[in-house]
Amino acid sequence: MSNPPTAITRTDLPGLINRGKVRDVYDLGQALMIVATDRISAFDVVMNEPVPGKGVVLSQLTRFWLETLPACRPHHLEYVVSAERVPPGFEKHIDTLAGRAMVVKKADVLPIECVVRGYLVGGGWQEYQQSGSVSGIPLPPGLRVAEKLPEPIFTPSTKAKTGHDEPISFEQACKIARHFMLERGATPGAGRALMETARQRALDIYRQARDYAAARGIIIADTKFEFGVAENELLLVDEVLTPDSSRFWPADEY
């Protein structure tokens, strides 16, 4: 009987620049290496018990969606580390990195969570109960929890360094993006243009993923995306359509 896989809860390799709730990030010079560990984070708390292999699932799902959905392009992924392709100097760590480490382009990350909701659940449901709207978007009266929305909606939130992300309206997101772009020498109108592009791309990615999953008996209730700017191009960054960033439901149990 084979031994169960060992969980990888942290990595300590040369070039570490950030240790997040789940991922360790390394500076490779012209690129970054993002290592998805087996740590579990829920409600901004890292749990004591990891799940062996979780990081591999996160990275492989991200790679799958980036390669499958046309709307994901352009994105930041260069390659997922494997025995055939390892960043120079990390060859002896291949057992740790293979399948779970992504080498990505560097980008200035927009400080906004780009959330898309296809169903009324979670924080969206709570906000709807209070105001009849979500992120300033009015919704029909009488909707029930977990009900499918007439159309997917874009509901951005802040990207908090500590504590909880807070829902914001599209106009508030544009103000944040305006400051973000002005800091990078862009014109005042560049922030709104950036957010309009991010909103459209997020909705397009969600719709393509929703249809792909629905054909296979899976509902993607909602998800979040992150975008970054590199060489004046808006790139899809971070994880994409994973269990950490999305709600997946079996369609036959809905």
C-alpha positions, 0 to 999 in steps of 0.5 A: 500500500502506497504512502499518502502524499505529504502536504506542502504547507510552506516553501523556503527557497531563494528569492521569496518576496511574499508569503500569502494565505495560500501562495508563496511568491518568488522573484526570478528577475524577469518573472515571478514564480507563484507556488500554490501550497496545500494551506487552506484559507477561509474567511481570511483565516489560515486553517491548521490542517492542510489538504495534500495535493490542493496546491497542485489542483489549484495550479492545474485548474488555473492552467486548464482554464487559461489554455481553454477559454479564449476570453482568458487571453492575454494572461500572465502565465508562462508555464507550470513547472514540470520535470521538463521545464524548471526555472534555473537554479531550482532543479533540486526542488522539482519534487516540491514545485512540479505541478504546483508552481507557476512562472508568470509575467510580472504585472502591476496588479489592479487593487480590485477584486473583479467578482462575477455573479451568476447566482444570488448567493453569499455576500450578494444575497445578503446585500440584496436582502438589505437593498434590493441591489448588489454593488449598486445594480438593481435586481428584480424583487422577490428573488430567492437565495441561490436563484439564477440571475437573469444575466451575470453581473459584475460586482467589484470589491476592494482588495484588502491587504488585511481584513475583509474585502468590501463590495463597491460600485462600478463607479467606486472601482473606476475611482480606484482604477483612476488613481492606480493609472495616474500613479503610472503616468496615464491620463485621467480617463485611463482608469475608467477605460481600464475598468470597462475592459476589466468588466467586459473581460470578466463577464466574457470569461465567466460566460465561457466557463459557465457554458463549458461547465454546464455542458458537463453538469456543473454550475459555476455560481460565482467567481472572482478574477484579478487583472494586472497591467504590464507593458500597457496591456491588461493581463488576467493574473492570479488563480482562475476558476478554482475552488478557492475563487469560485462556487461550483455546484453539481447541477443535478443537486441544484 
